[in-house]
Amino acid sequence: MKKVAFYTLGCKLNYSETSTISRQFEQKGYTKVEFADSPDIFIINTCSVTENADKKCKKIVKEARAISPNAYVAIIGCYAQLKPQEIANIEGVDAVLGAAEKFRLVDLLDGFVRPASAQVFASDIKEVKAFNHSYSYGDRTRAFMKVQDGCNYNCSFCTIPLARGTSRSDTVENILHTAHEIAQTDIREIVIAGVNTGDYGIIDGKRKYKFLDLLRELDQVEGIDRFRISSIEPNLLTDEIIEFVAQSKRFVPHFHIPLQSGSNRILKLMYRRYQRELYAERVAKIKSLMPHCCIGVDVIVGFPDEREEDFLDTYNFLNELDISYLHVFTYSERANTPAAEMANAVPMHKRNERSKMLHILSDKKRRFFYEQSLGTTATVLFENDVENGKMYGFTENYVRVSAKYDPLLINELKTVTLTHINEEGTVEVTEPELVYEKH
């Protein structure tokens, strides 16, 4: 039977979908191999959010062709939905599949015989209505479980609604079934993922559930030690959700909350659904109930018409906020978005300068957050992440720790004392003690 290899660019959602599609191949008898192991088929899952999607796609296709000149190369993902014809014109591509088609890939391309020219299977995004559930398994000690897809927000800089369609969700019943399925494996932690995760609950265009309904049900699932919310919009992060996580048995004290700008003027140009005052309230509420909670922030620099005072507003706002780390994105123009047509583009050198300043601020914030945890006891889930005789893992509140490598520690929850921050910026711990075994 043919060998198939996968390459994934982009978000946790893409990883969960790649993992699900790879299981479809394995169920049909294909053998999953590494990219460099001369596969017969390459499946490349692309992203439209990352910089230079076209260049990355071309580079991976070129590499695939060098490894297996006669292999079949199929491109899926957000970039494939947005620019199917452009990708079809890349030398070496055999098929392009859009958002509706990627989960039917094995059937649509049955046999994987190379065509004379690239085939395109990409419906108009307005036709994409179905929710395809997916979760990652076998890649890490944690699983990424998709509960929601698409987005109705239409922020002025974002192509996601064009690439993934409108907001839609899985049923609570299906998600619980998947969570129980994952609980039968050796996975200890599930990350709940979506495009706009907090908007969970829309089925066939109508709201059927609230996100909190789902969280309460998942909290009862035996066999999973930790649940983590991947990302949630500040306007959807309610007091009830924060209060629930604070007293939950399994949900960990870690929120990733996109801000994008600390300037209300820029937030308005971005078509965001809140102002910075609401964001500050959310952070204050979290810290009042969970002082040790980790809070991550997405922020974009160099948005059109971002003046020096707007950037300083953002910098000072973040500097004063009790947050733990930043994910900094340098704004780049995206075709068919309102922001791409806006006046007063920020010069690239300015964008890069501002990005560097926020990266430095992020490092300071993370170090300060880690320092607050020193001397405390925490539970670490150790991963199969080994380097130079050390292994790594994360505490409940997302402090990255390192310990002396011990194969028995992999995928185990251990109680440790956080002792000091080492030169590489991770927290060293005492000799781990076993908490309990997975049953």
N, C-alpha and C positions, 0 to 999 in steps of 0.2 A: 504493500500500500504506500501511497505517496507521503512524503515528509512535508510538513508545513511549519513555517516560522512567522512570528508576529513581531511588529515593532510599533510602539505606542508613543505618540507625542501628546503633551497636554495634561488635562486634569484627571482627578481621581475617577471621575465618571467614565472617561475614555478607558482607563485601566480596567474598571469593572466590566465594561462592554467587551473589550478585547478578551478578557478572561472567559466570559460567557460564550463568545463566538468560538474561542479555541476549544471549549468543551463540546460544542456542536460538531466540530471537526473530529475530535477524538471518538465521539459516539458513533460517527460514520466510518470509523476504522483508520482515519489518518493518524500519522505519528507526529506529535509536536516535538520540534527540535529547536536548538538555538539558531540565531540569525546566521552565524558563521559556519553552520554544519551542513552546507550544500543542500538546502531544501529544494523541493520541487515546486513549492508554492510560497510566495511571500505575501502576507497581508499587512499593509501599513495603515495604521489608524492615525489620522491627521487632526490637527488643531488649527483653529483660525485666530485664536487669541494670542498665541506666541508670536514673537517677531519673525519676520521673513518666512512665513509658512511655505511659500513657493520654493525658496532656496533649500529649505530643510527637506522638503518632499523630493526635489530633484536629486539632492545629495544621497538620500537613502535609497532611491531607485537605482542610482548609478552604482552604489555599493552592492546592492542586491545582484545587479547584472554581472558585476565583477566576480562575485562569489559563485553564482549559478547562472551562466549565460543563457541557458534554455528554460529557466524557471518561469512560472506564471506569476505576474505581479499585479495585485489588486489593491486599489486605494479606497479607503473608507474614511468616515469621520466628518467633522465640521467643514474642513476645507474642501472636501470632496463634494459636499452639498452646495457650498457657495460658488465654487469655480470648477464644475465638472469638466467642461470643455477644455479649459486651460490645462487641467491635469491630464486629460486624454491626449493632449498634444505633446506631453513630455515623452521623450524617447525612452522606450523600454516598458511603458505602462500598458497592460493588457485589458484592465477593466477598472471602471470608476463606479462606486455605489453610493447613493445618497442616504439620507437619514432613514427613509422608509425601507430601503432595500438591504441595508447592511446585515440585518438579522436573518435574511433569507439567502445570504451569500452562498452557502454550501449548495442549495438547490438551484439558484439562478445560474451558477457557474459550473454546474455538475460536469465532472470530467476534467475540467481545467485544461482544455486544449487551447493553445495560444492562437488568437485570431489574427487575421491579416492586419487589422487596425483596431485600436482600443474600443471596447464596447462601453457605452455609458448607460447606467441604470440609475436615474435620479429624478424622482417625481418632484413636482413643485412643492415647496415647503408647506403651502396651504393644504395640501392633500395629506400631510402627515398628522394623523389623529391618534393612532394606536400607541399604547404604552408598552414598551418591551422591557421586562424586568431583567436585571443582570446583577451579578456580584462577582468580585474577584476571589479566587481561591488558588492556593498553591504558590503564590508569588511571595507572600509575606506572612508574618504571624498575625496580621490583622486583615480582615476582609472589608472591602468597600462595597456597600450594598446600596444600589440605586432605588430610591423610593419615589422620585419625582423627575420630570424631564421638561424641557422647554421653558419659556418665560414670557409673561405678558407685560413686562415693565418697559421695554423699548427705551432704555437709556441711550442718550444721544451718541455715545462712543462705541456701542456694542453691536456685534453682528450675531450674537447667540440666537435671538429670535428668528433671524433669517436662516440660521444653520440648523436649529433644533425645533423650531415651531413654537406653538403656544403651550402654556402650562398644562400639564396633565400628570396624573399620579396613578400608582398602583393601589389596589384595595388593601385595607388593613389586614384582611384575612390572608391575602397572597403574601404580604410582607412577613407576617408572622410565620407562615409556612416556610418561607425562605430562611428566616432567622433560626427556626427549629432545625432546618436542614443543615445550616452552617454549624449549629451547636453540636451536631453529630460528628463533626470533624475535629481536628485538633486546634482550630481557631479559637483564640481567647478574647479577641476584641473585634467589634464591628463598628465601622465608621459609616454613618448614615449620610448618603450623598445625593445630590440633586443639582440641577442648574440653579433653581431658586428654592432651596430646600424648605425654607419656612413657609412657602406657599403651598406646601403639600395639602392634598385633599380634593383637588379638582378632577372630576371624572366626567367624560363626555360633556365638557364645557360648563358643568355645574359643580358648586362646592358641596362635597358630600361629607368630608371630615375636616377637623382642625388638626394642625401639626401636633398639638398637645395630646389629642386623642391617641395618636400613633405612639408617642413617647411613653405614655402611661401603659399601653399594652406591651410594648417592647421591654419595659422595666420588669415585667413578670416572667420573661423568658429564661428558663433554667438552662445552664450549660454555657452561657456567655457571661464572662466576668465583667466586661466593660463595653459600654456603648459611648461613642463620641460623635457629636454633631459636626459635620465637616465645615459648614459655613452657613450663616444666617443673616439676612438683612436686618438692620437696626429697627426698622419700622415693623418688622414681623416678630422681633424678639420681645415678647410680652413679659410683664411682671410675673404672670402665671408660669411661663416656661422657666424663667430664672428661678422662681421659688421651687418649682418641681425639681430641677436639677440639683438645687441646694440640699434637698432631702432625699434624693433618689438613692436606690440601692446600687444601681449599675451605671448610671450616666455620670461621666467624669466631669470635674470642674475645669472645663476648657471650652471657650467660645472663640470662633473666628468670625469677626464682624466687619464686613466691608464698610469703609468710610468713604474712600475715593478722594475727598478733599475736605480740608478744615475751613474752607471759605464758603460761606453761604451763597455768595454770588456765583461761584463756580459750580456749586451743587445744583443751583437752579439751571445753569447752562447745560449741565449733564443730564437734566431731567430726573434727578434723584428724588425720592419720595419722603425726604426728611431734611431737617436742618441740623447743624452741628450741636445745637442745644439738646436735641433728643438723644444724639449719640452719647453726649456726656452724661445724661441721665441714665442711660442703659449701663454704662460702665460703673457709675456710682452705685446703682442698684446691685449689680453683680458683686462688687467688692464689699458692700455692706453685709451681704449674706455669706460670701465665700472669699475672705481676704486673700487666700492662697490661689485663687482661680487664675488660670492663664488666659490672657485675652490677646488674640492676634488681630491685626488690622491690614486690610488691603488699602493701598493709596496710589493714586495716579498723579504723576508730575508732568508738567508741560502741556496740559490741556489747552486748547485754543483760547487766547485772551487771558491766560493765567499771568497776571502781572506780578511784579516782585512782592507787592504787599499781600497778594492772594497767597503766594507760596509761603511767605513769612507767617501769615495767619495759620496756614496748615502746620508749619513747623512748630510754632509756639503752642498751638492747640495740642498737638501730639506730645510735645515735650512735657507739658503739664499734666497730661492724662495718665492715669495709673494702668498702663497697658504693658504687654510683655514682649512683643516683637512686631515688626512690620513686614508685609510683602509689598515691595515697591515696584510699580510698573511705570515705565517711561511711555508716555502717550505716543501712539503711532496711528496715523490716518488709516481708516478702514473704509473701503468702497461701500457705497449705498448707506452710509450713516450720516445723520444730520451734522455731527461734529466735523466731519471731513470737509463740509462746505462752509464752516464758520470762519469768520475773518480773524486776523491777528494771530497767525500761527506762531508758536514760540520757537525760536531758533534751536536747532538740535544741540548746539553746545550748551545752551541754557538748560535744556531738558536734562542733559547728562550731568551737569553741575548740580542741579536740584536733586537728581536721583542719588548722586554720591552723598550729599548731605543727609538725606533720609536713611541711606544704608548705614552710615556712621551712627545716626541716632538709634536705629534699630539695634545695632550691636550694643550700645550703651544700655538700652532698655532691657535687652535680654540678660546682660550681665547683672544688672541691678536685680531683676526678677530672680535669677539664679542665686544671688547672694542672700536674698531674703529666705531662701529655703535651706541654707546651710545649717547643720545641727539638728534638722528635723528628720523624722522617720517617714519613709514613703514606700509605696509598693511599685516595683518596676517590672514591666513586661520586657524581658530580654529577647532580642531579635537575632536572626541568623545574619548578623551584620558584624563581621570579624575583620580586624585590621591590626597588623603588627602586634599580635598576641593579646589584643583587647577586644572586648565585645561591648555592644551598645544596646540601650533600650530607653524607654520613656516611663516616667512616673505618671500617675493619674493626671496630674496637672501639667503634663507635657514638658517636664524638665528632662533634657537629654543627658543620660548618665553613661559612664564607662566603667567597666570592671575587668579584672583579669579573666582571660578566656577560659571557659569551662563548658565543654559540650553538653553537660547535663543541665546547664542554665537556659539553653535555647528554648524559647516558647514557654518559659516558666515565669510565674509571678513570684517575686521575691520581696521580702521586707528588708529594707536597707536604711542606713543612716547616711545622709548626704554630708560629706565631710569637707571637701574643698573643690575649687574650680581649677582645672589643670591648664596647661599652656595652650591646648587646642580649643579651650572654651567649653568643654563638657564637664559635668560634675562627677568627681570621683566618689566612690561609695565604700562602706565597710563590707566585709565578707557577707554576701547575701545569705539569708536564711529562707528555707522553704516555707511558703504560706500554706498551700494545699495543692494537691494534684488535680488535674482535670479528670472528670469522670465521664 
